[in-house]
């Protein structure tokens, strides 16, 4: 579920005057799932705090990279069993007794489905229609005054049986994950009130009851469901995905004329005398849920992103196959055009502004394009001037997404190869590389093959390859493709401002550039002075 559909808050306070307690928590919002975990390290165990941290980090990383073929239930139960076994064995090796011990409360939201599990007495609550329900099950003694004694915990025994549950979620649901330090201090009415506010309110309310000297570590994560993911509507439809499509075939009234891509999933088509572009889901999406999710996401983005930067797209209500329809642009890929010759400087400036404004449009919706490159830009004539359109929706994703090396390697910023998320700065790098290539016909750092980790050597200045590039534009491009993100533009607006105000652009040089390149006049003056001094010395002492 998208970040826009959920609002998450989390807060923790240690007991008494302690600066750090035994609780540990984290949550992770990915493009397809949201994971939240609370662990309460058992205080009587020597390594309770370490066990809590290890369990949280292990489960989030494991679920983030779970095998595609595994169900969510299998993934959750398998990974809980794994971390339980690891901690139990490490306890025996290091202490010869059980010391890596912690409770666990875990939820995963995927689409409109809620999955959860708990071990021990950390709890999971759901508030719906004004009613608060405990979804988890306490693993503790039921006898009076014995409730604090756990009957199960992570790392307590060699094997563990978590309490597992799943259900659908609804709009306006509220979820609370918490350690026993919270629900032991707040009654049901107080929990119901606080869950509508945030995690900080709940924990601080409990703390105030003890003059900010809590008797136990206290942790809460609150998840508010603002709306259900609208992409579910597209995913749940029963639509055909053919192994292949052929010329002359008619799909829902659209006649296929010719393939526009090698994989033959994108076609020029016609309906009632009008040309369109039709894009089908990949054949592998039939058996690969992840590929299906990606195509559904692409369809959703194509439908909702209504702006002049993109080709118009529609999703027919009566379609029988999994596809969407795009406007046909009578133009040429920017990549194909620059293979023949670079575009003019004036067109390059307009291209740069176009890419930056498109990126600004997306970032206002917490999105990034993810694959800016000449192949994804059409250049065509509009009112006797060159104009541009982005024709790809498949890579658009949430800003700061951890999508590994998603994108085209030759346009990826150096930090992306070390696992950094997509940011404005990494998108600026791709914009800079695209502009560099459009004006010179060359890639600044050469061609990078898939799965290759390149070595970034200093790039030549664009003006050295195309003398028509003015010095101020030279500097803008060099700053945009800077290898070190600290020296690159921070925001789209910074680069756009300089494009609109060339007289304010300061000369920009890479760290590796020589003094002669940076300030040739000064070098010449110094050389002249040194030459005069040498001649004088020769006359006097020679």
C-alpha positions as CSV (number, residue, x, y, z in Angstrom):
1,X,0.0,0.0,0.0
2,X,1.3,3.4,-1.0
3,X,2.7,5.9,1.6
4,X,-0.1,8.2,0.7
5,X,-2.7,5.7,1.9
6,X,-1.2,5.2,5.3
7,X,0.0,7.6,8.1
8,X,2.4,6.0,10.6
9,X,3.8,7.4,13.8
10,X,6.1,5.7,16.3
11,X,7.5,6.6,19.7
12,X,9.4,5.1,22.6
13,X,10.4,6.0,26.2
14,X,12.7,4.1,28.5
15,X,11.7,3.4,32.0
16,X,12.7,5.7,35.0
17,X,15.7,7.8,34.3
18,X,17.2,5.4,31.8
19,X,18.4,6.9,28.5
20,X,17.9,3.7,26.6
21,X,15.6,0.7,27.2
22,X,15.1,-2.9,26.1
23,X,12.3,-2.1,23.6
24,X,13.1,-1.8,19.9
25,X,10.8,-0.9,17.0
26,X,10.9,0.0,13.3
27,X,8.6,0.3,10.3
28,X,9.3,0.2,6.6
29,X,7.0,1.4,3.8
30,X,7.9,-0.2,0.5
31,X,6.1,0.2,-2.7
32,X,4.0,-3.0,-2.4
33,X,4.0,-3.7,1.4
34,X,4.3,-1.9,4.7
35,X,6.0,-3.7,7.7
36,X,5.8,-2.6,11.3
37,X,7.5,-4.4,14.2
38,X,7.7,-3.9,18.0
39,X,9.9,-6.0,20.2
40,X,10.2,-5.9,24.0
41,X,13.6,-7.4,25.1
42,X,13.1,-9.4,28.3
43,X,14.6,-7.4,31.1
44,X,15.7,-10.4,33.1
45,X,17.7,-11.7,30.2
46,X,21.3,-10.5,29.8
47,X,20.9,-9.8,26.0
48,X,17.2,-8.9,25.9
49,X,17.8,-5.5,24.3
50,X,20.1,-7.0,21.6
51,X,17.5,-9.7,20.9
52,X,14.8,-7.1,20.4
53,X,17.0,-5.1,17.9
54,X,18.2,-8.2,16.1
55,X,14.6,-9.5,15.7
56,X,13.2,-6.3,14.4
57,X,16.0,-5.7,11.8
58,X,16.0,-9.4,10.7
59,X,12.3,-9.5,10.1
60,X,12.1,-6.3,8.2
61,X,15.1,-7.2,5.9
62,X,13.8,-10.7,5.4
63,X,10.2,-9.7,4.5
64,X,11.6,-6.9,2.3
65,X,13.5,-9.5,0.2
66,X,11.1,-12.5,0.6
67,X,10.9,-15.1,-2.2
68,X,8.3,-14.1,-4.8
69,X,6.7,-17.5,-4.8
70,X,6.1,-17.6,-1.0
71,X,2.8,-16.6,0.5
72,X,2.9,-13.9,3.1
73,X,1.8,-16.4,5.8
74,X,4.7,-18.7,4.9
75,X,7.2,-15.8,4.8
76,X,6.2,-14.5,8.2
77,X,6.1,-17.8,10.0
78,X,9.4,-19.0,8.3
79,X,11.3,-15.9,9.2
80,X,10.1,-15.8,12.8
81,X,11.2,-19.4,13.2
82,X,14.6,-18.5,11.7
83,X,15.3,-15.6,14.0
84,X,14.1,-17.6,17.0
85,X,16.5,-20.5,16.2
86,X,19.4,-18.1,15.6
87,X,18.9,-16.3,18.9
88,X,18.4,-19.5,20.9
89,X,21.6,-21.1,19.4
90,X,23.6,-17.9,20.1
91,X,22.4,-17.9,23.7
92,X,23.6,-21.4,24.2
93,X,27.0,-20.7,22.6
94,X,27.7,-17.4,24.4
95,X,25.9,-17.9,27.8
96,X,25.0,-21.6,27.9
97,X,21.5,-20.3,29.0
98,X,18.7,-18.4,27.2
99,X,19.6,-14.7,27.3
100,X,18.7,-13.5,23.8
101,X,15.0,-13.3,24.6
102,X,12.3,-10.9,23.3
103,X,8.6,-10.5,22.7
104,X,7.4,-9.7,19.2
105,X,4.4,-7.9,17.6
106,X,4.5,-7.8,13.8
107,X,2.1,-6.6,11.1
108,X,2.4,-6.5,7.3
109,X,-0.1,-4.6,5.1
110,X,-0.2,-5.7,1.4
111,X,-2.9,-4.2,-0.7
112,X,-6.1,-4.3,1.4
113,X,-4.9,-7.3,3.4
114,X,-3.5,-7.3,6.9
115,X,-1.2,-10.0,8.2
116,X,0.0,-10.2,11.7
117,X,1.8,-12.4,14.3
118,X,2.9,-12.1,17.9
119,X,5.0,-14.0,20.4
120,X,4.9,-13.1,24.0
121,X,2.8,-10.2,25.5
122,X,3.5,-7.3,23.1
123,X,0.1,-6.5,21.5
124,X,-1.6,-5.6,18.3
125,X,-4.9,-3.7,18.4
126,X,-7.4,-2.6,15.7
127,X,-9.9,0.2,16.1
128,X,-12.7,0.1,13.6
129,X,-16.1,1.9,13.8
130,X,-15.3,3.1,17.3
131,X,-14.6,-0.4,18.7
132,X,-11.1,-1.5,19.9
133,X,-10.2,-5.1,19.3
134,X,-7.0,-7.0,20.4
135,X,-5.9,-9.0,17.4
136,X,-2.9,-10.6,19.1
137,X,-2.9,-13.3,21.7
138,X,-0.9,-12.9,24.9
139,X,1.6,-15.8,25.6
140,X,1.6,-15.3,29.4
141,X,0.4,-17.0,32.6
142,X,-3.4,-16.6,33.1
143,X,-3.3,-16.9,36.9
144,X,-3.8,-13.8,38.9
145,X,-0.6,-11.9,39.6
146,X,1.3,-14.2,37.2
147,X,0.4,-12.3,34.0
148,X,3.9,-11.0,33.7
149,X,5.4,-14.5,33.3
150,X,5.8,-15.4,29.6
151,X,4.9,-18.8,28.3
152,X,6.5,-18.0,24.9
153,X,9.1,-15.6,23.5
154,X,11.5,-15.3,20.7
155,X,14.7,-17.1,21.7
156,X,13.2,-18.8,24.7
157,X,13.1,-22.3,23.2
158,X,14.7,-23.9,20.2
159,X,11.3,-23.8,18.3
160,X,8.5,-21.3,18.6
161,X,4.8,-21.2,17.5
162,X,3.7,-17.6,16.9
163,X,0.1,-16.6,17.1
164,X,-0.8,-15.7,13.4
165,X,-3.8,-13.9,12.0
166,X,-4.9,-12.1,8.8
167,X,-7.9,-10.1,7.7
168,X,-8.9,-7.3,5.3
169,X,-8.4,-3.7,6.3
170,X,-10.9,-0.9,5.8
171,X,-10.6,2.8,5.2
172,X,-10.2,4.7,8.6
173,X,-8.9,1.6,10.4
174,X,-6.4,2.3,13.2
175,X,-3.7,-0.2,14.1
176,X,-1.7,-0.1,17.3
177,X,1.4,-2.2,18.1
178,X,2.7,-1.7,21.6
179,X,4.8,-3.2,24.4
180,X,3.2,-4.2,27.7
181,X,4.6,-0.9,29.1
182,X,1.7,0.9,27.3
183,X,-1.4,-1.2,27.9
184,X,-0.5,-1.8,31.5
185,X,-0.7,2.0,32.1
186,X,-3.6,3.0,29.8
187,X,-7.1,1.6,29.9
188,X,-9.2,0.7,26.9
189,X,-10.8,4.1,26.6
190,X,-7.4,5.8,26.8
191,X,-6.1,3.6,24.1
192,X,-9.1,4.3,21.9
193,X,-8.6,8.0,22.3
194,X,-4.9,8.0,21.7
195,X,-4.9,5.7,18.7
196,X,-6.8,8.5,16.8
197,X,-4.0,11.0,17.6
198,X,-0.5,9.4,17.4
199,X,2.0,7.1,19.1
200,X,3.8,10.0,20.9
201,X,0.5,11.1,22.5
202,X,-0.1,7.5,23.8
203,X,3.4,7.0,25.2
204,X,3.6,10.4,26.8
205,X,0.1,10.0,28.4
206,X,1.4,6.8,30.0
207,X,4.5,8.6,31.2
208,X,2.6,11.5,32.8
209,X,0.9,9.1,35.1
210,X,4.3,8.5,36.7
211,X,5.6,12.0,36.5
212,X,7.7,11.0,33.5
213,X,9.3,8.1,35.4
214,X,7.8,5.1,33.7
215,X,8.0,1.8,35.5
216,X,8.7,0.0,32.3
217,X,10.0,0.7,28.8
218,X,7.1,1.8,26.6
219,X,6.7,1.7,22.9
220,X,3.9,2.3,20.4
221,X,3.4,2.3,16.6
222,X,0.2,3.7,15.3
223,X,-0.9,3.1,11.6
224,X,-3.8,5.1,10.3
225,X,-5.5,3.8,7.1
226,X,-6.5,7.0,5.2
227,X,-7.8,5.2,2.1
228,X,-7.5,1.8,0.4
229,X,-5.0,1.5,-2.4
230,X,-6.9,2.3,-5.6
231,X,-4.6,0.0,-7.6
232,X,-6.4,-2.9,-6.1
233,X,-9.3,-2.2,-8.5
234,X,-7.1,-2.9,-11.5
235,X,-5.3,-5.9,-10.0
236,X,-8.4,-7.8,-9.0
237,X,-10.0,-7.6,-12.4
238,X,-9.9,-10.9,-14.3
239,X,-8.1,-10.0,-17.6
240,X,-6.3,-12.1,-20.2
241,X,-2.6,-12.0,-20.7
242,X,-1.6,-13.7,-24.0
243,X,1.7,-15.3,-24.6
244,X,2.1,-13.3,-27.8
245,X,0.2,-10.9,-30.0
246,X,0.3,-10.6,-33.8
247,X,-0.2,-8.1,-36.6
248,X,-3.9,-7.8,-37.7
249,X,-5.2,-9.1,-34.4
250,X,-8.1,-7.1,-33.0
251,X,-8.3,-6.6,-29.2
252,X,-11.5,-4.9,-27.9
253,X,-11.8,-3.0,-31.2
254,X,-8.1,-2.0,-31.4
255,X,-6.4,-3.5,-34.5
256,X,-2.7,-4.2,-34.0
257,X,-0.6,-2.6,-36.8
258,X,3.0,-3.1,-35.9
259,X,5.1,-3.7,-32.8
260,X,7.0,-0.7,-31.4
261,X,9.4,-2.7,-29.2
262,X,11.4,-5.8,-29.6
263,X,9.5,-7.7,-26.9
264,X,6.2,-7.1,-28.9
265,X,4.2,-5.9,-25.9
266,X,3.9,-2.4,-27.2
267,X,2.0,-1.9,-30.5
268,X,0.9,0.8,-32.8
269,X,-2.9,0.2,-33.2
270,X,-5.9,1.8,-34.7
271,X,-9.6,2.2,-33.8
272,X,-12.2,4.0,-35.9
273,X,-9.5,5.5,-38.1
274,X,-7.5,6.9,-35.2
275,X,-4.0,5.7,-34.3
276,X,-3.0,4.8,-30.7
277,X,-0.3,3.0,-28.8
278,X,-1.4,-0.1,-26.8
279,X,0.8,-1.6,-24.1
280,X,0.2,-5.1,-22.8
281,X,1.3,-6.7,-19.6
282,X,4.3,-8.9,-19.9
283,X,3.5,-12.6,-20.6
284,X,5.4,-13.6,-17.4
285,X,3.0,-11.6,-15.3
286,X,0.6,-14.5,-15.5
287,X,2.8,-16.5,-13.1
288,X,4.8,-13.8,-11.5
289,X,2.8,-11.7,-8.9
290,X,5.6,-9.2,-8.6
291,X,5.5,-8.4,-12.4
292,X,1.8,-8.2,-12.2
293,X,2.0,-5.7,-9.4
294,X,4.5,-3.6,-11.3
295,X,2.2,-3.5,-14.4
296,X,-0.8,-2.6,-12.3
297,X,1.2,0.2,-10.7
298,X,2.2,1.4,-14.2
299,X,-1.5,1.3,-15.4
300,X,-2.5,3.3,-12.3
301,X,0.2,5.9,-12.9
302,X,-0.6,6.2,-16.6
303,X,-4.3,6.9,-15.7
304,X,-3.8,9.4,-12.9
305,X,-0.8,11.5,-14.1
306,X,-2.6,14.0,-16.1
307,X,0.0,16.6,-17.2
308,X,1.4,17.9,-20.5
309,X,4.8,16.2,-19.8
310,X,3.3,12.8,-20.5
311,X,1.4,11.2,-23.3
312,X,-2.3,11.0,-22.6
313,X,-3.4,7.5,-21.4
314,X,-6.7,5.8,-20.8
315,X,-7.7,2.5,-19.3
316,X,-10.8,1.2,-21.1
317,X,-13.6,0.1,-18.7
318,X,-14.6,-2.8,-21.0
319,X,-11.2,-4.3,-21.7
320,X,-10.9,-8.0,-21.8
321,X,-7.0,-8.1,-21.8
322,X,-4.6,-6.5,-19.4
323,X,-3.4,-3.4,-21.2
324,X,-3.7,0.4,-21.4
325,X,-4.0,2.8,-24.3
326,X,-1.7,5.8,-24.9
327,X,-1.8,8.8,-27.3
328,X,0.2,8.2,-30.5
329,X,2.8,10.9,-31.0
330,X,4.0,11.5,-34.6
331,X,7.6,12.0,-33.7
332,X,10.9,10.2,-33.0
333,X,12.7,8.9,-29.9
334,X,15.2,11.5,-28.7
335,X,17.8,8.6,-28.6
336,X,17.2,8.0,-32.3
337,X,17.5,11.7,-33.2
338,X,20.8,12.2,-31.4
339,X,22.3,9.1,-33.1
340,X,22.3,11.2,-36.3
341,X,23.4,14.5,-34.7
342,X,23.1,16.3,-31.4
343,X,20.2,18.7,-30.8
344,X,20.8,22.4,-30.9
345,X,21.7,24.3,-27.8
346,X,18.4,26.1,-27.7
347,X,16.6,22.7,-27.9
348,X,18.9,21.4,-25.2
349,X,17.9,24.2,-22.9
350,X,14.2,23.6,-23.5
351,X,14.8,19.8,-23.0
352,X,16.5,20.5,-19.6
353,X,13.6,22.8,-18.5
354,X,11.1,20.2,-19.7
355,X,12.7,17.4,-17.7
356,X,13.1,19.5,-14.5
357,X,9.5,20.7,-14.6
358,X,8.3,17.1,-15.1
359,X,10.4,16.1,-12.1
360,X,8.9,18.9,-10.1
361,X,5.4,17.8,-11.0
362,X,6.2,14.3,-9.8
363,X,8.0,15.3,-6.6
364,X,4.9,17.3,-5.5
365,X,3.2,14.0,-5.4
366,X,6.1,12.3,-3.6
367,X,7.0,10.5,-6.9
368,X,10.1,10.2,-9.1
369,X,10.4,9.0,-12.6
370,X,13.2,6.5,-11.9
371,X,14.3,6.0,-15.6
372,X,15.0,9.4,-17.2
373,X,16.9,8.8,-20.5
374,X,16.6,9.7,-24.2
375,X,14.7,6.4,-25.1
376,X,11.8,7.5,-22.9
377,X,11.4,10.9,-24.5
378,X,9.7,11.6,-27.7
379,X,10.7,14.7,-29.7
380,X,8.1,16.0,-32.2
381,X,7.0,19.2,-33.9
382,X,4.4,21.5,-32.3
383,X,3.5,24.9,-33.7
384,X,6.7,24.7,-35.9
385,X,8.8,24.2,-32.8
386,X,10.4,21.1,-31.2
387,X,8.5,19.7,-28.2
388,X,9.0,16.8,-25.9
389,X,6.9,14.1,-24.2
390,X,7.7,11.3,-21.8
391,X,6.3,8.1,-23.0
392,X,7.1,5.7,-20.2
393,X,5.1,5.2,-16.9
394,X,6.6,1.9,-15.9
395,X,9.4,3.2,-13.7
396,X,7.6,5.9,-11.8
397,X,7.8,5.2,-8.1
398,X,7.7,6.8,-4.6
399,X,10.6,9.2,-3.8
400,X,13.2,7.7,-1.5
401,X,12.2,4.2,-2.6
402,X,14.7,1.5,-2.0
403,X,14.5,-0.1,-5.5
404,X,18.0,-1.3,-5.7
405,X,19.4,-0.6,-9.2
406,X,16.0,0.1,-10.9
407,X,16.5,2.2,-14.0
408,X,19.0,2.2,-16.8
409,X,22.7,1.7,-15.6
410,X,24.3,4.4,-17.8
411,X,22.0,7.0,-16.3
412,X,22.2,6.0,-12.6
413,X,23.9,8.2,-10.1
414,X,27.0,6.7,-8.5
415,X,25.3,6.4,-5.1
416,X,22.5,4.3,-6.6
417,X,25.1,1.5,-7.2
418,X,25.7,1.3,-3.5
419,X,22.0,0.8,-2.6
420,X,21.0,4.4,-1.9
421,X,17.3,5.3,-2.6
422,X,16.1,7.4,-5.5
423,X,16.1,11.1,-4.6
424,X,15.9,14.5,-6.3
425,X,19.7,14.5,-6.5
426,X,19.9,11.1,-8.2
427,X,17.2,12.2,-10.7
428,X,19.1,15.4,-11.3
429,X,22.1,13.2,-12.3
430,X,20.0,11.3,-14.8
431,X,18.7,14.6,-16.2
432,X,22.2,15.9,-16.5
433,X,23.4,12.7,-18.3
434,X,20.4,12.9,-20.7
435,X,21.2,16.6,-21.5
436,X,24.9,15.8,-21.9
437,X,24.1,13.1,-24.4
438,X,21.5,15.1,-26.3
439,X,24.1,17.9,-26.8
440,X,27.2,15.8,-27.5
441,X,25.9,12.4,-28.7
442,X,28.1,10.8,-26.0
443,X,27.6,9.5,-22.5
444,X,29.7,11.4,-19.9
445,X,30.8,8.2,-18.1
446,X,30.5,5.7,-21.0
447,X,28.1,2.8,-21.4
448,X,27.4,0.8,-18.3
449,X,26.2,-2.8,-18.7
450,X,23.4,-4.3,-16.5
451,X,24.8,-5.7,-13.2
452,X,28.1,-3.9,-13.7
453,X,29.4,-1.6,-11.0
454,X,31.1,1.1,-12.9
455,X,34.2,3.2,-12.0
456,X,33.3,6.8,-12.5
457,X,36.3,8.7,-14.0
458,X,36.2,12.5,-14.6
459,X,33.9,13.4,-17.5
460,X,35.0,15.6,-20.3
461,X,33.2,19.0,-20.4
462,X,30.3,19.1,-22.9
463,X,31.9,22.1,-24.7
464,X,35.0,20.0,-25.5
465,X,32.8,17.8,-27.6
466,X,30.4,20.4,-28.8
467,X,32.0,23.9,-29.0
468,X,28.5,25.5,-29.4
469,X,27.7,24.7,-25.8
470,X,28.1,28.0,-23.9
471,X,30.3,28.1,-20.7
472,X,27.3,28.8,-18.4
473,X,25.4,25.7,-19.7
474,X,28.7,23.7,-19.5
475,X,28.9,24.5,-15.8
476,X,25.2,23.6,-15.2
477,X,25.7,20.2,-16.8
478,X,28.9,19.5,-15.0
479,X,27.3,20.3,-11.7
480,X,24.3,18.1,-12.5
481,X,26.5,15.0,-13.4
482,X,28.8,15.6,-10.4
483,X,30.0,12.2,-9.1
484,X,30.0,13.5,-5.5
485,X,26.3,14.2,-4.5
486,X,27.5,16.8,-2.0
487,X,28.7,18.9,-4.9
488,X,25.6,18.2,-7.1
489,X,22.4,20.3,-7.2
490,X,20.3,19.5,-4.2
491,X,16.9,20.3,-5.7
492,X,15.3,20.6,-9.2
493,X,14.5,24.3,-8.4
494,X,18.2,25.1,-8.0
495,X,19.1,23.8,-11.4
496,X,16.0,25.3,-13.1
497,X,16.8,28.7,-11.6
498,X,20.3,28.7,-13.1
499,X,18.9,27.6,-16.5
500,X,16.5,30.6,-16.4
501,X,19.3,33.0,-15.2
502,X,22.5,32.2,-17.1
503,X,24.1,35.4,-16.1
504,X,24.1,34.2,-12.5
505,X,25.8,30.8,-13.2
506,X,29.2,30.6,-11.5
507,X,31.9,28.6,-13.3
508,X,31.9,25.0,-12.1
509,X,34.8,22.7,-12.1
510,X,35.2,19.1,-11.0
511,X,37.6,18.4,-8.2
512,X,40.0,16.7,-10.6
513,X,40.3,19.6,-13.1
514,X,43.6,21.4,-13.3
515,X,44.3,25.0,-12.4
516,X,44.9,25.7,-16.1
517,X,41.4,24.5,-16.9
518,X,39.9,26.5,-14.0
519,X,41.7,29.8,-14.4
520,X,43.9,29.9,-17.6
521,X,44.5,33.6,-17.3
522,X,46.0,33.3,-13.8
523,X,48.2,30.4,-15.0
524,X,49.4,32.4,-18.0
525,X,50.2,35.4,-15.8
526,X,52.1,33.2,-13.3
527,X,54.0,31.5,-16.1
528,X,54.9,34.9,-17.6
529,X,56.2,36.2,-14.3
530,X,58.2,33.0,-13.7
531,X,59.7,33.3,-17.2
532,X,60.7,36.9,-16.7
533,X,62.3,36.0,-13.3
534,X,64.2,33.1,-15.0
535,X,65.5,35.4,-17.8
536,X,66.5,38.1,-15.3
537,X,68.4,35.5,-13.2
538,X,70.1,34.2,-16.3
539,X,71.3,37.8,-17.2
540,X,72.5,38.5,-13.7
541,X,74.1,35.2,-12.9
542,X,74.6,33.7,-16.3
